[in-house]
Amino acid sequence: MARKTLKTIAIVTASAMALAIPAAAQNVVPDDLTMIAPVPSDFDPPRTSWGDPDLRGTFPIDNIASIPMQRPARFGDRFYLNDDEYEQRLQQAAGSDERYAAEDEAGTIGFGHWVESDASGRRTSLLVYPESGQLPEMTEWAQERYEAGRSSWTPNTHFEWVSDFDTWDRCVTRGFPASMFPFRYNNGIRVMQAPGYVIISLEMIHDARIIPIVDGPEEMAAMRWPENVRTWMGQSIGYWDGNTLVVETTNIEDGDSVSQDNYERGPSPLNMATMGVPPFNTIPTSAEASVTERLTMTGPDHIVYELTYTDPEVYTDRWTARLDWTRDEEYQFFEYACHEGNVQVRNYITAAAAGVENTEGGAVDGEGGGH
């Protein structure tokens, strides 16, 4: 249901990407591909006029959208591609460029514009913990709710009302931390700063996170909302650990995709449209969910972004993802008109109702939705 806004993006050749992507990560691939390289800490970033490290800029994550969240089995225990695998990834990126260029020349808009991929570096997955490259197992409680959940993405779902759709189906939000991970499109991230604040603006649904900056964890604890005050994106508070911005988020809206009460339904912490994420958008979120993010500038145009998610009611262990952000100040945000003209929710419900009438009381199962 979400629709990509069209933008003019300069076409980057595969050979240029081969040079740019390793620099974007600012990481030297270790000789042992089964070891994750540490985040570089030797770059001294520019400062704002009030003295904080200057993270301001536009950092679209299209260039890592082809890296799966979880490591495909064929890579074994390796965090990085070998030389032959990386060459194959470069060739795939060249094919994407060719399709994009052909559409531009023909004056058409097609699949090449919807799925803009490039070499994405040499990482085998976004996850860096657990070291297996796989998400931890869900608890029994969470697994039951995951399997029983409903959204436009679940098969054999009969749609009665809006409570059968998730928050993204209804153009409310992708939720948190799902909103921080790449999708097939609208991957723009813009960082803004003011004295005492960092703002992370997201192109998808135009979610904006306004993060107050405090001196440290003690002051952070004093600012926490009461436990019953919750929002879709949670309450994020940050502090500086040297040149690294640390953001801790609690009070995330909890819920699942099982409840018939629309106000009790919550977004999945991971959106299935990110490559390598479990299907259906029905992973529950408990009241204990929390997120710690670390943003480290590793070069004038590069940020290493790390996110650790903890929810002991849902996962048997925490998990950590690392994303490399690359500056592109020519990237533009356009209106994300998701709810306007969003006829799909009504269409799903009326089609399901028509199925009931046509079968004299028997339901016609849905096929799962898409954006």
C-alpha positions as a Markdown table, in Angstrom:
| # | Residue | x | y | z |
|---|---|---|---|---|
| 1 | Met | 0.0 | 0.0 | 0.0 |
| 2 | Ala | 2.9 | 2.3 | 0.6 |
| 3 | Arg | 3.9 | 3.9 | -2.6 |
| 4 | Lys | 7.4 | 4.9 | -3.6 |
| 5 | Thr | 7.9 | 8.6 | -4.4 |
| 6 | Leu | 9.8 | 9.1 | -7.6 |
| 7 | Lys | 13.1 | 10.8 | -7.4 |
| 8 | Thr | 15.9 | 11.4 | -9.8 |
| 9 | Ile | 19.0 | 9.5 | -8.6 |
| 10 | Ala | 22.4 | 9.7 | -10.2 |
| 11 | Ile | 23.3 | 6.3 | -11.7 |
| 12 | Val | 26.5 | 5.0 | -10.1 |
| 13 | Thr | 28.5 | 2.5 | -12.1 |
| 14 | Ala | 29.5 | -0.8 | -10.6 |
| 15 | Ser | 33.2 | 0.0 | -10.8 |
| 16 | Ala | 32.6 | 3.3 | -8.8 |
| 17 | Met | 30.6 | 1.4 | -6.2 |
| 18 | Ala | 33.4 | -1.1 | -5.9 |
| 19 | Leu | 35.6 | 1.8 | -4.7 |
| 20 | Ala | 33.0 | 3.7 | -2.7 |
| 21 | Ile | 31.4 | 0.9 | -0.6 |
| 22 | Pro | 34.5 | -0.3 | 1.2 |
| 23 | Ala | 35.3 | 3.3 | 2.0 |
| 24 | Ala | 31.7 | 3.8 | 3.2 |
| 25 | Ala | 32.1 | 1.2 | 5.8 |
| 26 | Gln | 35.5 | 2.6 | 6.9 |
| 27 | Asn | 36.3 | -1.0 | 7.9 |
| 28 | Val | 39.2 | -3.1 | 6.6 |
| 29 | Val | 37.9 | -6.6 | 6.0 |
| 30 | Pro | 39.9 | -8.8 | 8.4 |
| 31 | Asp | 42.0 | -11.7 | 7.1 |
| 32 | Asp | 39.7 | -14.0 | 9.2 |
| 33 | Leu | 36.3 | -13.5 | 7.6 |
| 34 | Thr | 34.6 | -15.1 | 10.6 |
| 35 | Met | 35.6 | -12.1 | 12.8 |
| 36 | Ile | 33.7 | -8.9 | 12.7 |
| 37 | Ala | 35.9 | -5.8 | 12.5 |
| 38 | Pro | 35.7 | -3.3 | 15.3 |
| 39 | Val | 34.0 | 0.0 | 14.7 |
| 40 | Pro | 36.8 | 2.5 | 13.8 |
| 41 | Ser | 37.3 | 5.2 | 16.5 |
| 42 | Asp | 40.2 | 7.2 | 15.1 |
| 43 | Phe | 38.2 | 9.8 | 13.2 |
| 44 | Asp | 37.8 | 13.2 | 14.8 |
| 45 | Pro | 34.4 | 14.5 | 13.5 |
| 46 | Pro | 33.7 | 18.2 | 12.9 |
| 47 | Arg | 31.9 | 20.0 | 15.7 |
| 48 | Thr | 28.7 | 22.0 | 15.8 |
| 49 | Ser | 28.8 | 25.6 | 17.0 |
| 50 | Trp | 27.9 | 24.4 | 20.5 |
| 51 | Gly | 30.6 | 21.7 | 20.6 |
| 52 | Asp | 28.9 | 18.4 | 19.9 |
| 53 | Pro | 30.2 | 16.0 | 17.2 |
| 54 | Asp | 28.4 | 17.1 | 14.0 |
| 55 | Leu | 26.3 | 14.2 | 12.6 |
| 56 | Arg | 24.1 | 16.4 | 10.4 |
| 57 | Gly | 23.3 | 15.2 | 6.9 |
| 58 | Thr | 21.3 | 12.9 | 4.7 |
| 59 | Phe | 22.3 | 9.3 | 4.8 |
| 60 | Pro | 20.0 | 7.1 | 2.6 |
| 61 | Ile | 20.5 | 3.4 | 3.2 |
| 62 | Asp | 19.6 | 2.1 | -0.3 |
| 63 | Asn | 23.1 | 1.0 | -0.7 |
| 64 | Ile | 22.8 | -1.7 | 2.1 |
| 65 | Ala | 19.2 | -2.7 | 1.3 |
| 66 | Ser | 20.4 | -5.9 | -0.4 |
| 67 | Ile | 22.2 | -7.2 | 2.7 |
| 68 | Pro | 19.9 | -9.6 | 4.5 |
| 69 | Met | 19.2 | -9.2 | 8.2 |
| 70 | Gln | 20.1 | -12.8 | 8.8 |
| 71 | Arg | 23.1 | -14.6 | 7.3 |
| 72 | Pro | 22.2 | -17.1 | 4.5 |
| 73 | Ala | 23.4 | -20.6 | 5.3 |
| 74 | Arg | 25.8 | -20.7 | 2.3 |
| 75 | Phe | 28.1 | -18.2 | 4.0 |
| 76 | Gly | 28.6 | -20.5 | 7.0 |
| 77 | Asp | 30.1 | -18.6 | 10.0 |
| 78 | Arg | 31.6 | -15.7 | 7.9 |
| 79 | Phe | 30.7 | -12.1 | 8.5 |
| 80 | Tyr | 32.1 | -11.1 | 5.1 |
| 81 | Leu | 32.0 | -12.3 | 1.5 |
| 82 | Asn | 35.1 | -13.8 | -0.1 |
| 83 | Asp | 36.6 | -12.3 | -3.2 |
| 84 | Asp | 34.5 | -14.4 | -5.7 |
| 85 | Glu | 31.3 | -13.7 | -3.8 |
| 86 | Tyr | 31.9 | -10.0 | -3.8 |
| 87 | Glu | 32.6 | -10.0 | -7.5 |
| 88 | Gln | 29.2 | -11.7 | -8.0 |
| 89 | Arg | 27.6 | -9.0 | -5.9 |
| 90 | Leu | 29.2 | -6.3 | -8.0 |
| 91 | Gln | 27.9 | -7.9 | -11.2 |
| 92 | Gln | 24.4 | -8.0 | -9.7 |
| 93 | Ala | 24.7 | -4.3 | -8.9 |
| 94 | Ala | 25.8 | -3.6 | -12.5 |
| 95 | Gly | 22.6 | -5.3 | -13.7 |
| 96 | Ser | 20.5 | -3.0 | -11.5 |
| 97 | Asp | 22.3 | 0.0 | -13.0 |
| 98 | Glu | 21.6 | -1.1 | -16.5 |
| 99 | Arg | 17.9 | -1.6 | -15.9 |
| 100 | Tyr | 17.7 | 1.8 | -14.3 |
| 101 | Ala | 19.5 | 3.5 | -17.2 |
| 102 | Ala | 17.4 | 1.7 | -19.8 |
| 103 | Glu | 14.2 | 3.0 | -18.1 |
| 104 | Asp | 15.6 | 6.5 | -18.0 |
| 105 | Glu | 16.5 | 6.4 | -21.6 |
| 106 | Ala | 13.0 | 5.0 | -22.6 |
| 107 | Gly | 11.2 | 7.5 | -20.4 |
| 108 | Thr | 9.5 | 4.8 | -18.4 |
| 109 | Ile | 9.2 | 3.9 | -14.8 |
| 110 | Gly | 9.5 | 0.2 | -14.0 |
| 111 | Phe | 11.1 | -2.3 | -11.6 |
| 112 | Gly | 14.5 | -0.8 | -12.0 |
| 113 | His | 13.3 | 2.4 | -10.3 |
| 114 | Trp | 11.5 | 0.5 | -7.6 |
| 115 | Val | 14.4 | -1.7 | -6.6 |
| 116 | Glu | 17.6 | 0.3 | -6.7 |
| 117 | Ser | 20.4 | -1.8 | -5.4 |
| 118 | Asp | 24.2 | -1.7 | -5.5 |
| 119 | Ala | 27.1 | -3.7 | -4.2 |
| 120 | Ser | 26.3 | -3.1 | -0.6 |
| 121 | Gly | 29.8 | -3.9 | 0.7 |
| 122 | Arg | 31.1 | -7.3 | 1.7 |
| 123 | Arg | 29.0 | -8.0 | 4.8 |
| 124 | Thr | 27.0 | -11.3 | 4.7 |
| 125 | Ser | 24.2 | -10.0 | 7.0 |
| 126 | Leu | 23.2 | -7.0 | 9.0 |
| 127 | Leu | 23.2 | -9.0 | 12.2 |
| 128 | Val | 26.6 | -9.1 | 14.1 |
| 129 | Tyr | 25.2 | -10.7 | 17.2 |
| 130 | Pro | 24.5 | -13.5 | 17.7 |
| 131 | Glu | 27.6 | -14.6 | 16.0 |
| 132 | Ser | 25.6 | -17.2 | 14.1 |
| 133 | Gly | 24.1 | -14.4 | 12.1 |
| 134 | Gln | 20.6 | -15.7 | 13.0 |
| 135 | Leu | 18.0 | -14.0 | 15.2 |
| 136 | Pro | 17.6 | -15.7 | 18.6 |
| 137 | Glu | 14.8 | -18.1 | 19.1 |
| 138 | Met | 11.5 | -16.7 | 20.3 |
| 139 | Thr | 10.0 | -17.6 | 23.6 |
| 140 | Glu | 7.1 | -20.0 | 23.6 |
| 141 | Trp | 4.8 | -17.1 | 24.5 |
| 142 | Ala | 6.0 | -15.1 | 21.6 |
| 143 | Gln | 6.1 | -17.9 | 19.1 |
| 144 | Glu | 2.4 | -18.7 | 19.7 |
| 145 | Arg | 1.5 | -15.0 | 19.1 |
| 146 | Tyr | 3.7 | -14.8 | 16.0 |
| 147 | Glu | 1.9 | -17.8 | 14.5 |
| 148 | Ala | -1.6 | -16.6 | 15.4 |
| 149 | Gly | -1.1 | -13.0 | 14.3 |
| 150 | Arg | -2.9 | -11.4 | 11.4 |
| 151 | Ser | -2.0 | -8.7 | 8.9 |
| 152 | Ser | -2.3 | -8.2 | 5.1 |
| 153 | Trp | 0.9 | -10.3 | 4.9 |
| 154 | Thr | -0.4 | -13.5 | 6.6 |
| 155 | Pro | -1.9 | -16.2 | 4.4 |
| 156 | Asn | -5.4 | -17.5 | 4.8 |
| 157 | Thr | -6.6 | -14.4 | 6.7 |
| 158 | His | -10.2 | -13.4 | 6.5 |
| 159 | Phe | -10.4 | -9.6 | 6.8 |
| 160 | Glu | -13.4 | -8.4 | 8.9 |
| 161 | Trp | -12.2 | -5.0 | 10.0 |
| 162 | Val | -9.2 | -2.7 | 10.4 |
| 163 | Ser | -8.1 | -4.7 | 13.4 |
| 164 | Asp | -7.1 | -7.4 | 10.9 |
| 165 | Phe | -4.4 | -5.1 | 9.5 |
| 166 | Asp | -1.1 | -4.0 | 11.0 |
| 167 | Thr | 0.0 | -0.5 | 11.7 |
| 168 | Trp | 2.0 | -0.3 | 8.4 |
| 169 | Asp | -1.0 | -1.6 | 6.4 |
| 170 | Arg | -2.9 | 1.3 | 7.8 |
| 171 | Cys | -0.1 | 3.8 | 7.1 |
| 172 | Val | 0.4 | 4.6 | 10.8 |
| 173 | Thr | 4.0 | 3.5 | 11.3 |
| 174 | Arg | 6.5 | 0.7 | 10.7 |
| 175 | Gly | 7.2 | 0.8 | 14.4 |
| 176 | Phe | 10.4 | 0.7 | 16.2 |
| 177 | Pro | 13.1 | -0.5 | 15.7 |
| 178 | Ala | 11.7 | -1.7 | 12.3 |
| 179 | Ser | 11.7 | 1.8 | 11.0 |
| 180 | Met | 15.5 | 2.0 | 11.2 |
| 181 | Phe | 16.1 | -0.9 | 8.8 |
| 182 | Pro | 16.2 | -0.8 | 5.0 |
| 183 | Phe | 13.2 | -1.5 | 2.8 |
| 184 | Arg | 12.9 | -1.8 | -1.0 |
| 185 | Tyr | 12.4 | 1.9 | -1.3 |
| 186 | Asn | 12.1 | 5.2 | 0.7 |
| 187 | Asn | 15.3 | 4.5 | 2.6 |
| 188 | Gly | 16.1 | 8.1 | 3.3 |
| 189 | Ile | 17.5 | 9.0 | 6.8 |
| 190 | Arg | 18.2 | 12.6 | 7.7 |
| 191 | Val | 20.0 | 13.7 | 10.9 |
| 192 | Met | 19.5 | 17.2 | 12.3 |
| 193 | Gln | 20.9 | 18.7 | 15.5 |
| 194 | Ala | 20.1 | 21.7 | 17.7 |
| 195 | Pro | 21.6 | 22.5 | 21.2 |
| 196 | Gly | 20.4 | 19.6 | 23.4 |
| 197 | Tyr | 18.7 | 17.6 | 20.7 |
| 198 | Val | 19.3 | 15.2 | 17.8 |
| 199 | Ile | 16.5 | 14.6 | 15.3 |
| 200 | Ile | 16.4 | 11.5 | 13.1 |
| 201 | Ser | 13.9 | 12.0 | 10.3 |
| 202 | Leu | 12.8 | 9.0 | 8.2 |
| 203 | Glu | 11.5 | 9.1 | 4.7 |
| 204 | Met | 9.2 | 6.1 | 5.2 |
| 205 | Ile | 5.9 | 7.4 | 6.6 |
| 206 | His | 7.9 | 10.5 | 7.7 |
| 207 | Asp | 8.4 | 9.3 | 11.2 |
| 208 | Ala | 10.7 | 11.7 | 13.1 |
| 209 | Arg | 12.5 | 10.9 | 16.3 |
| 210 | Ile | 13.2 | 13.9 | 18.5 |
| 211 | Ile | 16.0 | 12.8 | 20.9 |
| 212 | Pro | 16.9 | 15.0 | 23.9 |
| 213 | Ile | 20.7 | 14.9 | 24.8 |
| 214 | Val | 21.6 | 14.6 | 28.4 |
| 215 | Asp | 24.9 | 14.3 | 30.3 |
| 216 | Gly | 24.7 | 10.6 | 31.0 |
| 217 | Pro | 22.6 | 7.6 | 32.2 |
| 218 | Glu | 21.7 | 9.0 | 35.6 |
| 219 | Glu | 20.1 | 12.1 | 34.0 |
| 220 | Met | 18.5 | 9.8 | 31.4 |
| 221 | Ala | 16.8 | 7.8 | 34.2 |
| 222 | Ala | 15.3 | 10.9 | 35.7 |
| 223 | Met | 13.7 | 11.9 | 32.4 |
| 224 | Arg | 11.9 | 8.5 | 31.8 |
| 225 | Trp | 8.2 | 8.6 | 31.3 |
| 226 | Pro | 5.9 | 6.5 | 33.5 |
| 227 | Glu | 5.7 | 2.9 | 32.4 |
| 228 | Asn | 2.2 | 3.3 | 31.1 |
| 229 | Val | 3.1 | 6.1 | 28.8 |
| 230 | Arg | 4.1 | 4.6 | 25.4 |
| 231 | Thr | 4.4 | 5.6 | 21.8 |
| 232 | Trp | 5.0 | 3.8 | 18.5 |
| 233 | Met | 8.6 | 4.9 | 18.4 |
| 234 | Gly | 9.2 | 4.8 | 22.2 |
| 235 | Gln | 11.0 | 7.4 | 24.3 |
| 236 | Ser | 14.5 | 8.0 | 23.0 |
| 237 | Ile | 17.1 | 9.8 | 25.1 |
| 238 | Gly | 20.8 | 10.2 | 24.1 |
| 239 | Tyr | 24.2 | 11.1 | 25.5 |
| 240 | Trp | 27.7 | 11.4 | 24.1 |
| 241 | Asp | 30.2 | 8.6 | 24.8 |
| 242 | Gly | 33.3 | 10.4 | 23.4 |
| 243 | Asn | 32.4 | 11.0 | 19.8 |
| 244 | Thr | 29.7 | 8.3 | 19.7 |
| 245 | Leu | 26.1 | 9.2 | 20.2 |
| 246 | Val | 24.4 | 6.6 | 22.4 |
| 247 | Val | 20.6 | 6.5 | 22.3 |
| 248 | Glu | 18.5 | 4.4 | 24.7 |
| 249 | Thr | 14.8 | 3.8 | 23.9 |
| 250 | Thr | 12.2 | 2.4 | 26.2 |
| 251 | Asn | 8.4 | 2.9 | 26.5 |
| 252 | Ile | 7.8 | 1.3 | 23.1 |
| 253 | Glu | 4.2 | 0.6 | 22.3 |
| 254 | Asp | 3.6 | -3.0 | 23.2 |
| 255 | Gly | 1.1 | -5.4 | 21.7 |
| 256 | Asp | 0.7 | -8.2 | 19.2 |
| 257 | Ser | -1.2 | -9.0 | 16.0 |
| 258 | Val | -3.6 | -11.4 | 17.6 |
| 259 | Ser | -5.8 | -9.1 | 19.7 |
| 260 | Gln | -9.2 | -8.3 | 18.2 |
| 261 | Asp | -9.0 | -4.9 | 20.0 |
| 262 | Asn | -7.4 | -2.5 | 17.5 |
| 263 | Tyr | -5.9 | -0.5 | 20.4 |
| 264 | Glu | -4.1 | -3.5 | 21.8 |
| 265 | Arg | -2.4 | -4.4 | 18.5 |
| 266 | Gly | 1.3 | -3.5 | 18.2 |
| 267 | Pro | 3.7 | -3.3 | 15.3 |
| 268 | Ser | 6.3 | -6.0 | 14.8 |
| 269 | Pro | 9.9 | -4.9 | 15.9 |
| 270 | Leu | 11.1 | -6.2 | 12.5 |
| 271 | Asn | 9.4 | -5.5 | 9.2 |
| 272 | Met | 9.3 | -8.5 | 6.8 |
| 273 | Ala | 10.1 | -6.3 | 3.8 |
| 274 | Thr | 13.6 | -5.9 | 5.1 |
| 275 | Met | 15.5 | -8.7 | 3.5 |
| 276 | Gly | 16.1 | -11.8 | 5.6 |
| 277 | Val | 13.5 | -10.9 | 8.3 |
| 278 | Pro | 10.8 | -13.6 | 9.3 |
| 279 | Pro | 7.6 | -13.3 | 7.3 |
| 280 | Phe | 4.1 | -11.9 | 8.3 |
| 281 | Asn | 4.9 | -8.8 | 10.4 |
| 282 | Thr | 3.4 | -10.5 | 13.5 |
| 283 | Ile | 6.4 | -10.7 | 15.9 |
| 284 | Pro | 4.9 | -9.3 | 19.2 |
| 285 | Thr | 6.4 | -6.5 | 21.3 |
| 286 | Ser | 6.3 | -6.7 | 25.1 |
| 287 | Ala | 6.4 | -3.9 | 27.7 |
| 288 | Glu | 10.0 | -4.9 | 28.4 |
| 289 | Ala | 11.3 | -4.1 | 24.9 |
| 290 | Ser | 14.3 | -1.7 | 24.8 |
| 291 | Val | 16.8 | -0.5 | 22.2 |
| 292 | Thr | 20.3 | 0.8 | 22.5 |
| 293 | Glu | 21.8 | 2.6 | 19.4 |
| 294 | Arg | 25.3 | 3.8 | 18.8 |
| 295 | Leu | 26.1 | 6.3 | 16.0 |
| 296 | Thr | 29.8 | 6.7 | 15.3 |
| 297 | Met | 31.2 | 9.0 | 12.6 |
| 298 | Thr | 34.0 | 7.0 | 11.0 |
| 299 | Gly | 34.8 | 9.5 | 8.2 |
| 300 | Pro | 33.5 | 12.8 | 6.8 |
| 301 | Asp | 30.7 | 11.1 | 5.0 |
| 302 | His | 30.2 | 7.9 | 6.9 |
| 303 | Ile | 28.4 | 6.8 | 10.1 |
| 304 | Val | 28.5 | 3.3 | 11.6 |
| 305 | Tyr | 25.1 | 2.7 | 13.1 |
| 306 | Glu | 24.7 | -0.1 | 15.7 |
| 307 | Leu | 21.3 | -1.2 | 17.2 |
| 308 | Thr | 20.9 | -3.7 | 20.0 |
| 309 | Tyr | 17.3 | -4.9 | 20.7 |
| 310 | Thr | 16.3 | -6.6 | 24.0 |
| 311 | Asp | 12.9 | -8.0 | 24.8 |
| 312 | Pro | 13.2 | -11.0 | 27.1 |
| 313 | Glu | 9.5 | -11.8 | 26.8 |
| 314 | Val | 9.9 | -12.3 | 23.1 |
| 315 | Tyr | 13.5 | -13.3 | 22.3 |
| 316 | Thr | 15.7 | -15.7 | 24.3 |
| 317 | Asp | 18.7 | -13.4 | 23.8 |
| 318 | Arg | 19.4 | -9.8 | 22.6 |
| 319 | Trp | 20.4 | -9.2 | 19.0 |
| 320 | Thr | 22.6 | -6.5 | 17.4 |
| 321 | Ala | 22.7 | -5.2 | 13.9 |
| 322 | Arg | 25.3 | -3.0 | 12.3 |
| 323 | Leu | 24.6 | -0.7 | 9.4 |
| 324 | Asp | 26.9 | 1.5 | 7.4 |
| 325 | Trp | 25.4 | 4.9 | 6.6 |
| 326 | Thr | 26.9 | 6.9 | 3.6 |
| 327 | Arg | 26.2 | 10.6 | 3.1 |
| 328 | Asp | 24.3 | 11.6 | -0.1 |
| 329 | Glu | 23.2 | 15.3 | 0.1 |
| 330 | Glu | 21.7 | 15.1 | -3.4 |
| 331 | Tyr | 19.1 | 12.5 | -2.1 |
| 332 | Gln | 15.7 | 14.2 | -1.7 |
| 333 | Phe | 12.7 | 13.4 | 0.5 |
| 334 | Phe | 9.3 | 13.7 | -1.2 |
| 335 | Glu | 5.8 | 13.5 | 0.2 |
| 336 | Tyr | 5.0 | 10.0 | 1.5 |
| 337 | Ala | 1.3 | 10.0 | 0.7 |
| 338 | Cys | 0.5 | 6.5 | 2.1 |
| 339 | His | -2.9 | 7.0 | 3.7 |
| 340 | Glu | -4.2 | 9.3 | 1.0 |
| 341 | Gly | -5.8 | 7.1 | -1.7 |
| 342 | Asn | -5.1 | 4.0 | 0.4 |
| 343 | Val | -8.0 | 1.9 | -0.9 |
| 344 | Gln | -6.5 | -1.5 | -0.1 |
| 345 | Val | -7.8 | -1.8 | 3.4 |
| 346 | Arg | -11.4 | -1.3 | 2.2 |
| 347 | Asn | -10.8 | -3.5 | -0.8 |
| 348 | Tyr | -9.5 | -6.4 | 1.3 |
| 349 | Ile | -12.5 | -6.2 | 3.7 |
| 350 | Thr | -15.1 | -5.9 | 0.9 |
| 351 | Ala | -13.5 | -8.7 | -1.1 |
| 352 | Ala | -13.6 | -10.9 | 1.9 |
| 353 | Ala | -17.3 | -10.0 | 2.5 |
| 354 | Ala | -18.1 | -10.7 | -1.1 |
| 355 | Gly | -16.5 | -14.1 | -0.7 |
| 356 | Val | -18.7 | -14.9 | 2.3 |
| 357 | Glu | -21.8 | -14.0 | 0.3 |
| 358 | Asn | -20.8 | -16.0 | -2.8 |
| 359 | Thr | -20.2 | -19.1 | -0.7 |
| 360 | Glu | -23.3 | -18.8 | 1.4 |
| 361 | Gly | -21.4 | -18.4 | 4.6 |
| 362 | Gly | -18.0 | -19.9 | 3.7 |
| 363 | Ala | -15.1 | -17.6 | 3.8 |
| 364 | Val | -12.7 | -16.9 | 0.9 |
| 365 | Asp | -9.2 | -16.8 | 2.4 |
| 366 | Gly | -6.9 | -13.9 | 1.7 |
| 367 | Glu | -3.6 | -14.3 | 0.1 |
| 368 | Gly | -1.5 | -11.9 | 2.2 |
| 369 | Gly | -0.8 | -8.4 | 1.3 |
| 370 | Gly | 1.9 | -6.1 | 0.0 |
| 371 | His | 3.0 | -2.6 | -0.1 |
